[in-house]
């Protein structure tokens, strides 16, 4: 089953006062490009995070947002900066001596000064960090895979319908192409008759018919087109990412269609070729979103 490259997933995990939320957003991209925004304490784990993400999401521009949440109040620890507190006390003492004013410094007043009390997160070892984070990450990856698979299924259904239309158009083109030389021969003979040149060399007329038939023959293009369609159907059944292969096949299908169009000498055949190109363009747009 094919998967879309776009999707969204969210996960959450909590262990011993440590809590992480992970959001993953993905859009189309030629390669697998992972960007991570996370708290500084997770910086040493970013390489492993990318590895885990790319093991599941093979292609796409993938943004990973990680936020640390506090499972309880103990996750934040107020710490006294003794050097800052001492500096304030010395400054207040010096000010009292300088001004000659009376007054005492209260604990509340000292504690209210900037940077005397600093809030710091509790420290956790790397194993605990990774254990909690990986649970949240895997939950988010599972969620985004579900959305990518759902959208991929809808895309596959749409493309299979369009592939059926292409197959019908190719059958019609093949039937018309077989009649083109016959129609051209009839028109040529009528033109020669009007010019009263049909008394000329019949062999020359036959030669012109043969040259024209060879020049407008699209049997090889039709064979290759049908082969590419068959490969396309086979790829849609694969479990591995096939977006790049499908993109290549669409290019090849377009190439064969353009050749058929350039050889076309029939208005009805040209109409079918144009319809094929229109369907291929719609399929190409869908393929751009496949992993």
TAWOHU-V609372 format. One record per residue. N is the residue number from 1. NEAR is the number of other C-alpha atoms within 12 Angstrom. Layout:
n->N near->NEAR
n->N near->NEAR
This chain:
n->1 near->26
n->2 near->36
n->3 near->39
n->4 near->37
n->5 near->41
n->6 near->34
n->7 near->35
n->8 near->32
n->9 near->31
n->10 near->30
n->11 near->29
n->12 near->31
n->13 near->31
n->14 near->27
n->15 near->25
n->16 near->21
n->17 near->23
n->18 near->31
n->19 near->33
n->20 near->37
n->21 near->32
n->22 near->39
n->23 near->34
n->24 near->41
n->25 near->33
n->26 near->38
n->27 near->27
n->28 near->29
n->29 near->25
n->30 near->20
n->31 near->23
n->32 near->25
n->33 near->24
n->34 near->31
n->35 near->24
n->36 near->29
n->37 near->25
n->38 near->24
n->39 near->22
n->40 near->14
n->41 near->22
n->42 near->29
n->43 near->18
n->44 near->17
n->45 near->26
n->46 near->26
n->47 near->15
n->48 near->19
n->49 near->36
n->50 near->28
n->51 near->20
n->52 near->26
n->53 near->38
n->54 near->27
n->55 near->16
n->56 near->30
n->57 near->45
n->58 near->34
n->59 near->33
n->60 near->34
n->61 near->28
n->62 near->35
n->63 near->34
n->64 near->35
n->65 near->31
n->66 near->35
n->67 near->27
n->68 near->31
n->69 near->27
n->70 near->22
n->71 near->21
n->72 near->16
n->73 near->17
n->74 near->17
n->75 near->22
n->76 near->19
n->77 near->16
n->78 near->17
n->79 near->18
n->80 near->20
n->81 near->20
n->82 near->16
n->83 near->14
n->84 near->21
n->85 near->25
n->86 near->18
n->87 near->18
n->88 near->24
n->89 near->23
n->90 near->16
n->91 near->16
n->92 near->24
n->93 near->19
n->94 near->14
n->95 near->17
n->96 near->16
n->97 near->13
n->98 near->11
n->99 near->11
n->100 near->11
n->101 near->12
n->102 near->12
n->103 near->12
n->104 near->14
n->105 near->20
n->106 near->12
n->107 near->14
n->108 near->11
n->109 near->16
n->110 near->25
n->111 near->23
n->112 near->17
n->113 near->22
n->114 near->16
n->115 near->21
n->116 near->24
n->117 near->22
n->118 near->19
n->119 near->17
n->120 near->17
n->121 near->24
n->122 near->24
n->123 near->18
n->124 near->19
n->125 near->16
n->126 near->16
n->127 near->15
n->128 near->22
n->129 near->31
n->130 near->29
n->131 near->23
n->132 near->32
n->133 near->39
n->134 near->35
n->135 near->26
n->136 near->36
n->137 near->41
n->138 near->32
n->139 near->28
n->140 near->36
n->141 near->37
n->142 near->28
n->143 near->27
n->144 near->36
n->145 near->32
n->146 near->25
n->147 near->25
n->148 near->37
n->149 near->28
n->150 near->23
n->151 near->26
n->152 near->34
n->153 near->23
n->154 near->21
n->155 near->32
n->156 near->32
n->157 near->21
n->158 near->22
n->159 near->31
n->160 near->28
n->161 near->19
n->162 near->28
n->163 near->34
n->164 near->23
n->165 near->24
n->166 near->37
n->167 near->31
n->168 near->21
n->169 near->31
n->170 near->37
n->171 near->23
n->172 near->23
n->173 near->36
n->174 near->30
n->175 near->19
n->176 near->29
n->177 near->36
n->178 near->24
n->179 near->22
n->180 near->30
n->181 near->29
n->182 near->21
n->183 near->19
n->184 near->26
n->185 near->22
n->186 near->17
n->187 near->16
n->188 near->22
n->189 near->24
n->190 near->16
n->191 near->15
n->192 near->19
n->193 near->15
n->194 near->12
n->195 near->12
n->196 near->11
n->197 near->16
n->198 near->18
n->199 near->14
n->200 near->14
n->201 near->12
n->202 near->14
n->203 near->12
n->204 near->17
n->205 near->25
n->206 near->21
n->207 near->14
n->208 near->19
n->209 near->24
n->210 near->18
n->211 near->16
n->212 near->23
n->213 near->25
n->214 near->19
n->215 near->20
n->216 near->30
n->217 near->28
n->218 near->34
n->219 near->26
n->220 near->19
n->221 near->28
n->222 near->34
n->223 near->22
n->224 near->23
n->225 near->36
n->226 near->28
n->227 near->20
n->228 near->30
n->229 near->34
n->230 near->22
n->231 near->23
n->232 near->36
n->233 near->27
n->234 near->20
n->235 near->27
n->236 near->32
n->237 near->21
n->238 near->19
n->239 near->15
n->240 near->20
n->241 near->30
n->242 near->31
n->243 near->39
n->244 near->26
n->245 near->25
n->246 near->36
n->247 near->28
n->248 near->20
n->249 near->31
n->250 near->34
n->251 near->25
n->252 near->27
n->253 near->39
n->254 near->33
n->255 near->23
n->256 near->31
n->257 near->41
n->258 near->26
n->259 near->26
n->260 near->37
n->261 near->30
n->262 near->20
n->263 near->27
n->264 near->33
n->265 near->27
n->266 near->24
n->267 near->16
n->268 near->21
n->269 near->31
n->270 near->28
n->271 near->22
n->272 near->31
n->273 near->40
n->274 near->26
n->275 near->27
n->276 near->36
n->277 near->32
n->278 near->23
n->279 near->30
n->280 near->38
n->281 near->24
n->282 near->25
n->283 near->36
n->284 near->30
n->285 near->21
n->286 near->33
n->287 near->38
n->288 near->31
n->289 near->38
n->290 near->45
n->291 near->43
